[in-house]
């Protein structure tokens, strides 16, 4: 059975996590750009972007929990909620980018729209990586004194296992 300690040891470093983030999040982002373009032919672009953002955030959060940040399993409800916050900011960035494009260019082509959307997504993705790594999927560190944090987990386990159980009634007796 995998423990929190073994998952923590298996968690990738910043470079490895970023590479995985680009593969997982970037793949979802590229698929999202095509989905937004397809949906936007039927419904308003902002609504299409909102629907795709919700679906892609759910998928990406699961992928990041399982593969990117070494959390070792499914994303928790807390992680989904926190990830949604960073996704809302990414949604705002992509909407503003597309608004600026449409104000700047009379009839932008599909290729230009994709370039602007993906560029805005990549910019927001960089910030999202930092938030996900440092807040959403941050590994819990042991509490206590600096000396206790430097002590290896094996020592903590030995000390805990070596302690004799205390009889609650014995605590109340006086000598």
N, C-alpha and C positions, 0 to 999 in steps of 0.2 A: 504494500500500500504506500502511495506517495504521500510524503508529509510536506507541510509548509516549508520546512527547512530545505528539503531536496528540491522543491520548486524554486525556492529562492536561489539556490546554488545553480539551477539550470537556467535562470533568467539571463537573457542576452545582455551584453553591455550596450552602451549607447549607440555605437556604430551598427552592431548587429540588429538591435531593435529598430533603428532607423531604416536599415535595408529591408527588414521584414515589413515595416510600416509602409514603405514605398511600394513594395510588391502587393501587399494585401489592400491597403487603402488606395493606391494608385489604380489597381485593377478594378476595384469597385467604382472609383471615380470616373474612369474611362467608360465603363458600362453605364454609369449614371448619365454621362454627357449624351450618349445616344438615346437613353430612355427619356431624358428631358426634351430633347429635340423631337422625338416621336410623339410624346404626349402634347407638346406645345402646338402641334398641328391641329389638335382637337379642342384643347382648353387653353385659357390664358397661361402665358409663360411662367408667371410667378407661382400660380397654383401647381403647374406641372413640376416646377423646381421644388416646391414644398413637399409634394407627394413623394418624389424621388428621394429627396433629402431624408425624409422619415424612414423609408424602406432601406436606403443605403446605409444610414447610421445604425440601424438595428443589425444589419448584416456585418458591417465593418466592426462594430463593437464586439460582436461574437468572435470574429476572426482575430482581432487584436488581443482579446482575452486568452484565446487558445494558443495563438502562434507568436504574435508580435512581442508581447511584453512578458511572456513566461508566467502568466497567472495560473496556468495549469488546469484550466477547466472553463466552464461556461461563465459568461459575464453575469454578475449579480445585478439585482434591480438598482442598487445604488450606482453601480458603474454605468448602467444604461442611462440613468437620469443625469449623471454628471457628463457623460458623453453627449447627451442631447443638448446640454448647454453649450458645449463647444461647437456642435453641429449647427445650432441656431446662429451663432456668430458667422460660421462659414456660409450659411444660407444668405445672411445679410450681405456678406462680401460679394457673393456671386450675383445677387440681385442688383447691387449697386454697380458692379462692373457692366452688367448687361444694360442697365439704364443709361450709363455713360456712353456705351457703344451706340445705343439707339438714338441718343441725343447728338452724337458726333457724326454718325454716318446715316445718310438718308435711307438706304436699303442695304443693310449688311447681308452678305451672303452666308450660307450655312457654314462654310469653312471658317470665315472670320468669326462667326458666333461661337463655333466650337473652340477656336483658339483662345478667344477672350474668356469663355466659360472655364476651360481647362486651366488657363493661366491663373484666374482668380481662385479656382479650386486648389491649385498647387500652392499658392500663397497662403491661403487659409489652412491648408494641410500642414504646412510647416509649423504654424502656431498651434494647430491641433495636436501635433506630435508632442510638443512640449507639455501641453496641458494633460494629455493622456498619460505621458510617462511620469510626470512629477506629481500629478494629483489623482487621476482616475485609477491608474494601475500601479501606483507607488507601493513598493514593498514595505511592509510593516517592519520597523526596526525595534529591537528589544528596548524596553524601558529600564531605567535604573541609573546607577552611577557609571562614570566612565570606565572604572575598573571592571564592573559587571559586564558592560558591553564588550570589553576586550576579551573576556573569558570565553573559551570555546563552549559550544552547546553540549559537548560531551561531559564537560565538568559540571555544568548546570544539572544535567540529567543524573549524574552520579551523586551529586549532593542531594537532589530531591529524592532519589530512590533510597539513599542511605539514611534518610531521616526516619526515626521511629514514629509511628502514629501516637498521638497524644489522646489520652482518655479525658473527655470533657469534664467528668466528675473530679478528676485529679487536679484540674486547674482551680477548682473552687475550694479544695481542702487547704487548711492551714497546718503548718507543722507544729 
